[in-house]
């Protein structure tokens, strides 16, 4: 069952042409290769985040071209971590000091710059920068609600979804793991996450027992 679209207008991509998907995919592949060398496991998370972003866009009622564009940009949401030292990335969040946390919080802005430097369209870079924003306005730029590009809101929720499902501390049983992820997504509604996008992802998880890490590219 599809969730209603967020009230951000009729198009997912008002400033980004779905025809640019191939450019984003091809130029982004080199960035993901570099990130995987710097942060092993980053490629798997990127692909999973992209798959969840695609599924969320479809559940929200967008067409395949827009959903595929959303997939390709969402895969690049973490490329700014190329600027973050490996030892910092390997440190548990609870052990980070405020300066280290601030550096991590800024990686989406760095990622937008990397994307632009790689020849990725400005609209896609804007989405990447927006992935660090929270729906309630507590993110780095202070953007709130629909001030955040819809593609960025989808990518942010897709990233959270994969992190929750891949959490090594979560339940081992797949159904219980999925239920735990759904509960945690619900707790983020209206805070970090756009409620409509999070509800769309919850509907995907509930209806199809969706496993993004096994989902094929289309």
C-alpha positions in Angstrom: 0.0 0.0 0.0 1.4 3.4 -1.0 1.9 6.2 1.5 0.8 9.7 0.5 3.5 11.9 -0.9 5.0 14.5 1.4 3.5 17.9 0.7 6.6 19.3 -1.1 5.1 19.6 -4.6 4.2 17.2 -7.4 7.8 16.5 -8.4 10.6 14.7 -6.5 13.1 16.4 -8.7 12.2 20.1 -9.5 15.9 21.1 -9.8 17.3 17.8 -11.1 16.7 16.2 -14.4 16.1 12.4 -14.2 18.1 12.2 -17.4 21.2 13.0 -15.4 21.0 9.7 -13.6 23.7 8.1 -15.8 26.1 10.9 -15.2 25.6 10.7 -11.4 25.9 6.9 -11.4 29.1 6.8 -13.6 30.9 9.6 -11.8 29.7 8.6 -8.4 31.1 5.1 -8.9 34.6 6.3 -8.6 33.7 8.2 -5.4 32.2 5.1 -3.9 35.3 3.1 -4.9 37.5 5.6 -3.1 35.2 5.6 0.0 35.3 1.8 0.2 39.1 1.9 0.3 39.0 4.5 3.1 36.0 2.9 4.9 35.6 -0.8 4.2 31.9 -1.7 4.1 30.9 1.7 2.8 29.9 0.3 -0.6 27.5 -2.2 0.9 25.9 0.6 3.0 25.7 2.9 -0.1 24.0 0.3 -2.2 21.6 -0.6 0.6 20.7 3.1 1.2 20.1 3.5 -2.5 17.8 0.5 -2.6 15.8 1.8 0.4 15.6 5.3 -1.2 14.3 3.8 -4.4 11.7 1.8 -2.5 10.6 4.8 -0.5 10.2 6.9 -3.6 8.1 4.3 -5.3 6.0 3.8 -2.1 5.4 7.6 -2.1 4.0 7.4 -5.6 6.9 8.6 -7.7 7.7 7.1 -11.1 10.6 4.8 -11.9 12.9 7.4 -13.4 12.6 9.7 -10.4 13.0 6.8 -8.0 16.1 5.6 -9.8 17.6 9.1 -9.7 16.9 9.1 -6.0 18.7 5.8 -5.7 21.8 7.1 -7.4 22.1 10.3 -5.3 21.3 8.4 -2.0 24.2 6.1 -2.7 26.5 9.1 -2.5 25.3 10.4 0.9 28.4 9.4 2.8 31.2 10.4 0.3 32.1 13.3 2.6 33.6 10.7 5.0 36.6 10.7 2.6 37.6 13.9 4.6 37.2 12.2 8.0 40.2 10.3 9.3 39.8 6.5 9.4 40.6 6.3 13.1 37.8 8.7 13.9 35.4 6.7 11.7 36.4 3.6 13.6 35.8 5.1 17.0 32.4 4.4 18.7 30.2 7.5 18.8 30.0 7.4 22.6 33.8 7.9 22.8 34.0 10.9 20.5 34.6 14.4 21.9 32.6 17.3 20.7 35.2 18.4 18.1 35.2 14.9 16.5 31.4 14.9 16.5 31.3 18.3 14.8 33.7 17.0 12.1 31.4 14.0 11.5 28.3 16.2 11.4 30.0 18.3 8.6 30.7 15.4 6.3 27.6 15.9 4.2 28.7 19.5 3.3 32.1 18.1 2.4 30.4 15.4 0.3 28.5 18.0 -1.7 31.8 19.7 -2.5 33.4 16.4 -3.6 30.4 15.6 -5.8 30.6 19.0 -7.5 34.3 18.5 -8.0 33.6 15.2 -9.7 31.3 16.8 -12.2 28.1 15.6 -10.5 25.2 18.1 -11.1 24.6 20.8 -8.5 21.1 19.6 -7.8 22.4 16.2 -6.7 25.1 17.9 -4.6 22.4 19.9 -2.8 20.6 16.7 -1.9 23.9 15.3 -0.5 24.4 18.4 1.6 20.8 18.2 2.8 21.2 14.6 4.0 22.7 15.9 7.3 19.6 18.0 8.1 16.9 17.0 10.5 13.2 17.5 9.9 12.9 19.4 13.1 15.5 22.0 12.1 18.3 20.8 14.4 20.8 19.9 11.6 24.0 21.8 10.6 22.3 24.3 8.3 19.2 24.6 10.5 16.9 23.7 7.6 13.4 22.6 8.7 10.7 20.4 7.1 10.2 21.2 3.5 13.1 23.5 3.4 15.2 20.3 3.1 15.1 18.9 -0.5 12.8 15.9 -0.7 15.5 13.8 -2.2 17.7 14.5 0.8 14.8 13.7 3.2 14.4 10.3 1.5 18.1 9.6 1.5 18.4 10.5 5.2 15.6 8.1 6.1 16.9 5.4 3.8 20.3 5.6 5.5 18.8 5.4 9.0 16.7 2.4 7.8 19.8 0.5 6.7 21.8 1.4 9.8 19.0 0.1 12.0 18.6 -3.2 10.1 22.4 -3.8 9.9 22.9 -2.9 13.6 25.1 -5.8 15.0 23.5 -5.2 18.4 20.0 -5.8 17.1 18.0 -9.0 17.3 19.3 -11.9 15.3 15.9 -13.0 14.1 15.1 -11.1 10.9 11.4 -10.5 11.8 12.4 -9.2 15.2 15.1 -7.1 13.7 12.6 -5.6 11.3 10.2 -4.9 14.1 12.9 -3.2 16.1 13.8 -1.0 13.1 10.2 0.0 12.6 9.9 1.0 16.2 13.0 3.1 16.0 11.9 4.7 12.8 8.6 5.6 14.4 10.4 7.3 17.3 12.2 9.5 14.8 9.1 10.7 13.1 9.0 14.5 13.0 12.4 14.7 14.6 15.3 13.6 12.4 13.0 12.2 9.7 10.2 13.4 7.5 7.1 11.6 8.8 5.7 10.8 5.4 9.0 9.4 4.2 9.5 7.3 7.3 5.9 6.0 7.1 6.6 5.0 3.5 9.7 3.0 4.5 7.8 1.4 7.3 5.1 0.3 4.8 7.8 -1.2 2.6 9.3 -3.1 5.5 5.9 -4.3 6.7 4.4 -5.2 3.3 7.3 -6.9 1.6 9.8 -7.9 4.2 12.1 -5.9 2.1 15.8 -6.7 2.3 17.7 -3.9 0.6 21.0 -5.8 0.6 19.5 -8.5 -1.5 17.5 -6.2 -3.8 18.6 -6.1 -7.4 19.3 -2.9 -9.4 16.6 -2.2 -12.0 
